[in-house]
Amino acid sequence: MTALGVGYALRKLGSMTKPTTVISVEGDSVTVKTQSTLKNTELTFKLGEEFDETTADDRKVKSLVTLEDGKMVHIQKWGSKETSLVREVNGDALILTLTMGDVVCTRRYERAQ
């Protein structure tokens, strides 16, 4: 979050949250809902089509989401910066790998029973 320019207080709050993520598909639209005590977000898009996105930390970005080797690859661009979010299912877990430059963060979500 530091690499993205997120302030200290929000970084501390964000590191303590345990968000719930729901990914659904209806027709050719994909929706990713993320809910936490800090903030809820909902993102609906079509694979392979660029769209405007306001991120959870209020950045205005151009986004593109594709499927590559069974992984959902989400690229965000703003100004001269770029970040990637790669989601992949591994058994009953969703692994989210976020990359910006040489900074990499991995978050593991367990499937709700």
PAMAR-262388 format. One line per field, with one value per residue (C-alpha): x, y, z. Coordinates in nm, 3 decimals, padded with zeros to 5 digits. Example, Ala and Ser with C-alpha at 12.3 -4.5 7.8 and 13.67 -1.06 7.14 Angstrom:
<nodes>
east <- (01.230 | 01.367)
north <- (-00.450 | -00.106)
up <- (00.780 | 00.714)
</nodes>
This chain:
<nodes>
east <- (00.000 | 00.296 | 00.397 | 00.048 | 00.076 | -00.179 | -00.141 | -00.017 | -00.353 | -00.537 | -00.252 | -00.279 | -00.659 | -00.634 | -00.378 | -00.616 | -00.926 | -01.047 | -01.242 | -01.493 | -01.471 | -01.749 | -01.687 | -01.989 | -02.058 | -02.383 | -02.377 | -02.054 | -02.026 | -01.807 | -01.873 | -01.620 | -01.764 | -01.530 | -01.677 | -01.496 | -01.551 | -01.345 | -01.508 | -01.725 | -01.653 | -01.827 | -01.672 | -01.856 | -01.674 | -01.641 | -01.326 | -01.091 | -01.261 | -01.091 | -01.300 | -01.272 | -01.237 | -01.223 | -01.020 | -01.086 | -00.818 | -00.989 | -00.741 | -00.894 | -00.751 | -00.798 | -00.844 | -00.834 | -00.917 | -00.831 | -00.812 | -00.463 | -00.378 | -00.681 | -00.597 | -00.793 | -00.536 | -00.640 | -00.413 | -00.468 | -00.298 | -00.296 | -00.051 | 00.281 | 00.205 | 00.074 | -00.027 | -00.150 | -00.386 | -00.379 | -00.650 | -00.624 | -00.814 | -00.602 | -00.822 | -01.060 | -00.851 | -00.841 | -00.488 | -00.461 | -00.116 | -00.076 | 00.232 | 00.354 | 00.706 | 00.923 | 00.672 | 00.463 | 00.185 | -00.005 | -00.339 | -00.509 | -00.887 | -01.049 | -01.379 | -01.670 | -01.845)
north <- (00.000 | 00.228 | 00.192 | 00.309 | 00.619 | 00.505 | 00.695 | 00.537 | 00.522 | 00.364 | 00.113 | 00.004 | -00.032 | -00.214 | -00.462 | -00.564 | -00.623 | -00.965 | -00.893 | -01.122 | -01.144 | -01.277 | -01.324 | -01.391 | -01.419 | -01.324 | -01.351 | -01.184 | -00.962 | -01.043 | -00.884 | -00.874 | -00.766 | -00.706 | -00.640 | -00.548 | -00.343 | -00.067 | -00.039 | -00.225 | -00.219 | -00.364 | -00.384 | -00.508 | -00.550 | -00.756 | -00.959 | -00.805 | -00.461 | -00.158 | 00.033 | 00.323 | 00.223 | 00.407 | 00.187 | 00.124 | 00.386 | 00.634 | 00.619 | 00.683 | 00.417 | 00.254 | -00.118 | -00.427 | -00.778 | -01.092 | -01.466 | -01.612 | -01.974 | -02.008 | -01.686 | -01.360 | -01.088 | -00.729 | -00.445 | -00.092 | 00.211 | 00.573 | 00.840 | 00.663 | 00.395 | 00.042 | -00.231 | -00.586 | -00.802 | -01.172 | -01.396 | -01.772 | -02.056 | -02.316 | -02.586 | -02.408 | -02.090 | -01.777 | -01.641 | -01.270 | -01.147 | -00.770 | -00.626 | -00.269 | -00.239 | -00.460 | -00.467 | -00.786 | -00.863 | -01.192 | -01.239 | -01.575 | -01.609 | -01.930 | -02.049 | -01.995 | -02.315)
up <- (00.000 | 00.059 | -00.308 | -00.406 | -00.188 | 00.074 | 00.403 | 00.727 | 00.910 | 00.616 | 00.568 | 00.932 | 00.911 | 00.580 | 00.709 | 00.990 | 00.778 | 00.675 | 00.356 | 00.189 | -00.190 | -00.413 | -00.786 | -01.006 | -01.378 | -01.551 | -01.929 | -02.042 | -01.733 | -01.433 | -01.093 | -00.810 | -00.474 | -00.182 | 00.161 | 00.482 | 00.795 | 00.632 | 00.288 | 00.038 | -00.335 | -00.639 | -00.983 | -01.295 | -01.626 | -01.943 | -01.996 | -02.251 | -02.250 | -02.094 | -01.839 | -01.593 | -01.228 | -00.898 | -00.665 | -00.294 | -00.215 | -00.455 | -00.744 | -01.089 | -01.320 | -01.659 | -01.605 | -01.822 | -01.699 | -01.896 | -01.837 | -01.879 | -01.798 | -01.568 | -01.380 | -01.380 | -01.459 | -01.376 | -01.494 | -01.361 | -01.521 | -01.410 | -01.514 | -01.572 | -01.310 | -01.344 | -01.103 | -01.154 | -00.952 | -01.037 | -00.892 | -00.908 | -00.745 | -00.568 | -00.413 | -00.174 | -00.171 | -00.385 | -00.411 | -00.493 | -00.597 | -00.628 | -00.800 | -00.848 | -00.979 | -00.761 | -00.472 | -00.446 | -00.197 | -00.172 | 00.002 | 00.055 | 00.084 | 00.211 | 00.063 | 00.303 | 00.409)
</nodes>
